[in-house]
Amino acid sequence: MKVPFLDLSLQHRALREPALAALTATYDANRFCLGKDVEDFERNFGAALGYPRVLGMNSGTAPLHVACMVAGLKPGDEVITTPFTFISSAWGISYTGARPVFADIEEGTFNLDPARLESALTPRTKAIIVVHLFGQPARMDEIMDFAVRHNLFVIEDCAQAVGAKYRGTPVGLLGDAGTFSFYPTKNLGGCGEGGAFTSRREEIQSQARQIRVHGSDRRYYHDIIGGNFRMDGFQGALLNVKLPFLAAWTARRQAIAARYRAGIKLADLRLPAQPDYGQSVYHQFTLLHPRRDALREHLAKHEVGSDLIYPVPLHLQQCYAGLNYGEGSFPVAERAGRTCLSLPIFPELTDAQVDQVIATVNSF
Ligand SMILES: Cc1ncc(COP(=O)(O)O)c(C=O)c1O
């Protein structure tokens, strides 16, 4: 039996009728940029997941950029973040002319190690971007303690962690700003590009709202520098169709992860950690194995999909060569890059497919 790493067609086939009906209504009403569908989505998303205020945006990169603008970052400023993430987590820093300063991760959660923050701090440090990678919340108590002590603006990149909570608080509400992505492969994926911004602080949200539409509260009056970060109507309409299923999809991801944990028995393999402060929503199920490439080949030979997320940490990417980090700067992140392997995890996977993945891993 073939097990794909990811198959979006199952979900989209199942939702074809309501999705096309919603898109048709938006088309017929000419609601293309923001508008009622996006407003409905912002309200529905906030109500379902516990966010007091939500702004729909046109990607998951957009709210990160906006958050860096709200934080007032400028050339000369430094922002501490993780080297083990999707590149986009750092783009906002670079777009504002500030400098990303990386701090190593913990092996188990793949997230920023609070014990490494101090050594990344300088008088120029203005903010931290925390990423809740693979759906697993980062250690926010320790990170927020550090941030408060040093007066740093905290941005939570929740692109992979929609629905996750840290000690009962939805991720994105612990720091100063929270950002989401609705890229099609995400736990809540649109049909195209999409993202969202949230903040527990009204003054930050209202600044982000203005930045989203060209720095403008009134048409053709631009009080601050902004941009075009608007969500389009089709994404709002489509996400309204999908949102009611998110809780069940998340529960299914968590059940698949539990099945992997119970079934996988392979020497030298490290499963993702399960810290007691907050359960992962399992955007990915990523393990570590010293012979990762051989294991991946073995899976491929038995028609089990897998992926390398992420093979090259940010500090070793060509675009950041100018930051002058080298091999060995962040050993935990680098080891994760060399040994990580992500297994199939999406709601439509059957138990039989999950068992097939387990048996194939165990037979390595
Ligand atoms: C951790 C993380 N941050 C940011 C993003 C950027 O989101 P988008 O691709 O929607 O711009 C993504 C996903 O692509 C991501 O995985």
The ligand as a Tripos MOL2 file, in Angstrom:
@<TRIPOS>MOLECULE
LIG
   16    16     1     0     0
SMALL
NO_CHARGES

@<TRIPOS>ATOM
      1 C1          7.1680   28.5750   10.3660 C.3       1 LIG1
      2 C2          6.6320   29.3110    9.1750 C.ar      1 LIG1
      3 N1          6.6470   30.6490    9.1900 N.ar      1 LIG1
      4 C3          6.1680   31.3510    8.1550 C.ar      1 LIG1
      5 C4          5.6330   30.7420    7.0490 C.ar      1 LIG1
      6 C5          5.2120   31.6050    5.8990 C.3       1 LIG1
      7 O1          3.9330   31.4080    5.4900 O.3       1 LIG1
      8 P1          3.5200   31.6770    3.9530 P.3       1 LIG1
      9 O2          4.1180   30.6330    3.1170 O.co2     1 LIG1
     10 O3          2.0280   31.6050    4.0360 O.co2     1 LIG1
     11 O4          3.9780   33.0410    3.6040 O.co2     1 LIG1
     12 C6          5.5850   29.3410    6.9990 C.ar      1 LIG1
     13 C7          4.9930   28.5680    5.8960 C.2       1 LIG1
     14 O5          5.1530   28.6090    4.7670 O.2       1 LIG1
     15 C8          6.1170   28.6060    8.0810 C.ar      1 LIG1
     16 O6          6.1220   27.2840    8.0590 O.3       1 LIG1
@<TRIPOS>BOND
     1     1     2 1
     2     2     3 ar
     3     2    15 ar
     4     3     4 ar
     5     4     5 ar
     6     5     6 1
     7     5    12 ar
     8     6     7 1
     9     7     8 1
    10     8     9 2
    11     8    10 1
    12     8    11 1
    13    12    13 1
    14    12    15 ar
    15    13    14 2
    16    15    16 1
@<TRIPOS>SUBSTRUCTURE
     1 LIG1         1 GROUP 0 **** ****
